[in-house]
C-alpha cells in the first residue's frame, strides 16, 4: 500500500511539473549522518568519529556518537548504546535518557525517538539548563516514529512504514503538542531547517522538499522532487540556503536548489517584508496588506513602511510616526523613523528622516504597547536603510555604501563598530535566518554569499538574474525572494 502511495505521489509530481534541480559541490571526507543549523555543520562517520566543518576542513571533536544535532539549544548527540550527550564548555556531558535519534532544531527544545520508535521531547526550560547534573524530565509523545525533527514552524516525523506526519500544537514550553496529521507521501528520513524548510529522502534515495510552507499553512502544499545525478542519497540537512547531502557511499555534498523562475503575484505594492512565513506590504496610497494564499487582506490604518519578524509587526507612516500591531490594532509608540525593521531576535532597528540610526533592545521591544516612552538607543553613523537577522545587522547609506554592524545582541542592540563591505546597494534586507539580499540603483538584485556563523559578513555578492524589470525592493524568507519592481509589480521567486 505504501509503495502504491509513493508511486502515485511521484506520478502526481511528474504530471504537475514540480521538479527542481540541485547544483552541488563535493566536500572532502566521508560521513554517515550530518546536521546543519545557524551556520554550523556537524557530522559523524561510520566509526563514530564526530566532526565539525570550518572552511573546507573537518575538525574532529572528542568522543564517539552515532547521531549528532546542532540547533538553537546547542549541540547534542547519541551514541551506539543510545546514551544522550550534550556539549557543555567543549566537553560532552552525559545526560539522562535513551534515544537513537535526536534533534535540536526546535526553538530551544529537544526531540527524539528511542530504539522502540517511542517519541520524546524535552521542554525549553529543561533543555536550556541540561548539564548532566540532574535527571531530565523527558515527555513521552503518543505514536511511533523512527525519525523526528523540528523547526520554527513545527515538527515532522516518519514512521517505520515511511508514512509522514506533522505534529500540531508544539511550542517550546509544551513540546509534546496536541495531535498528529498524516501528510501524503513516503519518506525514510525527514529534516526541518531552523526557519521551517522541510526536506526528506525516500527509500529509493531521492530527495524531496515541501513547498508552500507558511506560518498560516505550516504543512505546506506539495512535495517537490529535487532531481540530481548524485547517486543514491541517504541523509540530508538544510541551513542558510544550503542543502547538505550524504550518499549511501558516504560522500558529502554541499548543494544549492535551482527552481523555476519567478511568478507574478496579483496586486501592486511599493514596499514588502516577509518573515516567519508571513508577508506584509504597503501600496502607494499607504494601504497595508498581508498575504493569505493568493489573496491580499487589507489591514486598518495607513503606513509607508511595514515590517514583520521575531519582534512582531511594526510600521511607520508618512509623518514618521511608529506603530506596533497589538491585538489586531495599531498602537502608536514613541519615536520617529522613516524605515523600521523587526528581523532581529526580538529587537527593533530603524533610521529617521535625517538618516540617524536607532535600535530598541529586546526587553523594551517585547513590552512595547504604546503606554510608555520607549528607550530608543542612538547608534553612531548615518544610514538610509538598516536591517537585522540572527547573524548580525546590515545597512546602506545615502551614497549606497554597505556596512555590517559588529557586536549586536538582543540586549545590546547598538553593537560595537561598523565594517564597510565592498559593493553598492540602495536597499538591503536580512532574512530571519541570516540570508542577505539587496537592490542597487540600477534595479539589479544581489545576494551575499558565504555567510556563516563564523564569517557573518560572507565572501562576495552574486547577482540574482531574474527577468522582472527594474527591482525596487526585496525581502527573503523560507527560500522565497519577494520582489517589488519600480512599477509596483510583485514577484515571488525561488533562489
Secondary structure, 3 states (H helix, E strand, C coil): CHHHHHHHHHHHHHHHCCEEEEEEEEECCCCCEEEEECCEEEEECCCCCEEEEECCEEEEECCCCCEEEEECCEEEEECCCCEEEEEECCEEEEEEEECCEEECCCCCCEEEECCCCEEEEECHHHHHHCCCCCCCCCEEEEEECCEEEEECCEEEEECCCCCEEEEECCCCCCCCCCEEEEECCCCCEEEECCCCCEEEECCCCCEEEEECCCCCCCCCCEEEEEECCCCCEEEEEEECCEEEEEECCCCEEEEEEECCCCEEECCCCCEEEEECCEEEEECCCCCEEEEECCEEEEECCCCCEEEEECCEEEEECCCCEEEEEECCEEEEEEEECCEEECCCCCCEEEECCCCEEEEECHHHHHHCCCCCCCCCEEEEEECCEEEEECCEEEEECCCCEEEEEECCCCCCCCCCEEEEEEEECCEEEECCCCCEEEECCCCCEEEEECCCCCCCCCCEEEEECCCCCCEEEEEEECCEEEEEECCCCEEEEEC
